[in-house]
Each structure stands twice: as C-alpha cells, then as structure tokens.
C-alpha cells in the first residue's frame, strides 16, 4: 500500500493529502 502511494505521489504534500483522503474513506 505505502509503496503504491509512494509511486502515485511524487510529492510529500500530495502524499499527505492522499493518505488523509484514504483515512477518511
């Protein structure tokens, strides 16, 4: 999961938003 997120998001800022979205979902 984290590996996919790392590849999907190149920027930490975007990664944080993605993680936050996943957590809420």
N, C-alpha and C positions, 0 to 999 in steps of 0.2 A: 504494500500500500504506500508506504513512505517513498519507496523507490519510484513508483509511478508518479507520485506528487512531485518529486524532485525533477523528474524528466518533464512533466507537464508544465511546471512552473520554474522558470529560469531565475526569477527574482524572488527574494525572500518576502518582499512586501506582498507580491501576488500569492505566494505560498501561504502566507498568514491568512489572507482573505479566503483562499480555497479551503484551508483547514477549518476556519471558522464556519464556513458555509456547510462543510461536511458535518461538523459537530452539531450544528443547528438542525440539519436534515436528519 
